[in-house]
Amino acid sequence: MGGRENSDEAYVLDLCDEVLGEQGLRQHRFDWLLGDAGATGTRTRLPVDSYWPGHKLVVEYREMQHDQPTPFFDKPGRLTVSGVERGEQRALYDARRDAGIPAHGLHLLVIRPADLDANSRGRLHRKDRTADLKAVRSLLAAARGTDASPQTSWASDEDRVVDAFRRWLVVEGWTPVAPTDRHTDIEAVRGAQRLVGEAKGRTTEAGTDADIAYGQLLRRMTRQSPDTRYALVVPSSSVFHALRVPHQVRSQLRIGVYEVTDDGSVRICEA
């Protein structure tokens, strides 16, 4: 039997219910979280995957179509009420959740297949409940700030950096869109401008990771337009290493360095 109740999303949210000791409100809709206006001017309330009022917590389980182009879900060529294709609208609405939920005093945890035991297609094929419960418990503890000895994985910290940068982009008037290159961490547009970003989380090899990130950005430079710019997004601990490339070189390549602090703030590094 198919359906949402038998999906990977439902499995992950069931694990959250078990860890939290509270039944979450699935597909909950807040009055302040709205989609774009349709032809009649009506704005639909956007659902969140699950909300636990007692913990002031929202969990979003975002499968691969949220982070890379997926024709089956995106329906290329078919425009939504937002005037963009479904992939771009999904990214826009995800960014709206990312910015709005914390702004209303709630915790937000985004769980991705890579946080659990997923295959290359992003499916939770084994569903090892013991291992997955352990992973979910750690993610929930970190999200609520209750982990006595937090050991956030480097991969999870990269997600933290990307999510914080995406929220900042929305505030700055950018619209996150499905990346042109599926390996790109984040891509956004603002009018005629386009920003292509590579993100790194906390790591034991910050210098090496920064060098790798620059190389990854160079491979993304397939557009000649000066309206396309590039972003290297790093945590505070990696800023020194990211700025080792001289400013004049970064300027010629249209690369900006952005710092994401431990509290999720973003600043542009000019040095």
Secondary structure, DSSP 8 states (H G I E B T S, - for coil): --SGGGSHHHHHHHHHHHHHTS--EEEEEEEEEEEEE-TTS-EEEEEEEEEEGGGTEEEEE--GGGTS--HHHH-TT-B-TTSSBHHHHHHHHHHHHHHHHHHTT-EEEEE-GGGSS--TTS---S--HHHHHHHHHHHHHHHHT--SS----HHHHHHHHHHHHHHHHHHTT-EEE--SSTT-SEEEEETTEEEEEEE----S-HHHHHHHHHHHHHHH-----TTEEEEEEEEGGGHHHHTTS-HHHHHHTTEEEEEE-TTS-EEEE--
